[in-house]
């Protein structure tokens, strides 16, 4: 009967895990590399225009839902019942305008926060 030699698997696995744990990732060394990394992170977080478009579509939808398909009589012009006006479109336009402003501002803030978070994290981890 032939004897086989067993390989000490726990030792090999342990050595591999220890090697992976002790290996540190390469960090950016200069301020310009940190700035470039932060700009890539900010670019990936979206743009102000994208936030404005998303905000406008959401605002238009909310304006349409809040307005409903209602017609009302404006009694400022005629004492006998007034002139029939469609206020639905105006509410949708107002909602879209407000949503575009708020969405654009939110996109700018999100972009700025992503840049600052990436830059500060990179500068904190760089080798001194």
Secondary structure, DSSP 8 states (H G I E B T S, - for coil): --------HHHHHHHHHHHHHH-------SHHHHHHHHHHHHHHT--HHHHHHHHHHHHHHHHHHHH-S-EEEETTT-TTS-EEEE-HHHHHHHHHHHHHHHHHHHHHHHHHHHHHHHHHHHHHHS--
